[in-house]
Amino acid sequence: MPITKAQYTDLKEYWDYQRKIEYNKEALKNMLNKFEGRVYNDFGMVSQDEVFDNLWSKVVSDDFEDPPKGWIPQDKKYRFEWEGEPKEIKKLSSSKGRPVILRAKISDKDI
């Protein structure tokens, strides 16, 4: 059941924080999808759920990233009633800027 407008206005900080946690969980799960079938321990292959639980238990709230604008949670209980279907998280890092070009200066003394 999605979050209604009244629920959100009454407990804005609470719902913002819950959605922030959900965003970070989804981001971690998406990252772990890249390692599916490639994580082993002494007893064989480790499940993604086990790796997620292990890593998530070590994450502190100071490490949380804010969700980008337009992000919609996969879990319906964290969606607002006015939001549509979720989109895939494409990029977690900041946007690309202009490429940096380093040029060496040659002085008369170097020649």
N, C-alpha and C positions, 0 to 999 in steps of 0.2 A: 504494500500500500504506500503510495508516494506521500511526500510531505505536503501538506496543504499550506495555503498562503497564511492562514491564521496561526498554524503551528509554527511556521517560520518566523513570523513577526514577533510572536511571544518569546521564542527561544532562539533568536538569531545566532548568538555566539555558540550555543550548543550545537546547532545543526551545521554551522560552518566548520566547527572542529570535527564533527563526526564525518563530514564529507571529505575533509582534509585527510583524516586517517584512512578512509576508504580509497582515496586517490593514491596514497602511498602504498597501500596493499596491492592495488591493481598494478601499479608501476613495478613493484617487486615481482609480482607474478608474471608480468609481461617480459621482464628481464630474464627470469628463470626459464621461460619457454625456449629461449635460445640455447639453453644447456640441457634440454631434455635428452635423456639417454646417454649423457656423457659424464655423469657424476657417480663415482664409485667410492666405496669404503672397503674395509677388510672382508666384508660379507657379501659384496656384490654391488649391483646398481642401487643407488639411493633414489627413492621416489621424490618427485617434485614437491609434494606436500610436506615431506619430512625436511627437505632443504628449506622450504618456505618457513615452516614453523621454527626451525633452528635460527634462521637469519632474522625473522620478525621479532623473536624474543630478545635480540640484541639491539634492536633499533630503539632509540630514545626520541622523545617528542621534539627535541631540539633539532633533530636530523630531518624532520618532515619538510617536504617541499609543498608550496601552495599549488593547488590545481590551476591549470591554465583556464582562461576565459573560454566558455563554451563546452567545457568538459561535462559529460553526463555519466554518472555512475552506472556500472553494470547491474548492481543490486538495486532492485526497484524500491526498496524501503528507504534508500538515501536519495532518490530522485525527487525533484519538485514536481507538483502536479502539472505544471505548465511546460515541462521539458518533454522532448521527444525521445527517440531511441538513442542509445549511446553510440559514440564513434570510437574507433580504435585510437589508442594513445600512440601517436607516431613518433614524437620526439620529447625527451624529458629535459634535455639541456637547453640553454638559452639559444636564441636564434643566431644564425650566422651573420656576421658583419662583413665588412669589406675586407678582402685579403690584404695582409701586411706584406710589403715588399721592402726588404732590407738592401740598402746599397752602401757599399764601402766608399769612403772618401779617400782620394789619393792626393796627397800633398806634394809639394815640390821637394820636400826633404826625403820622401820615400823613393824618389827616382834616382 
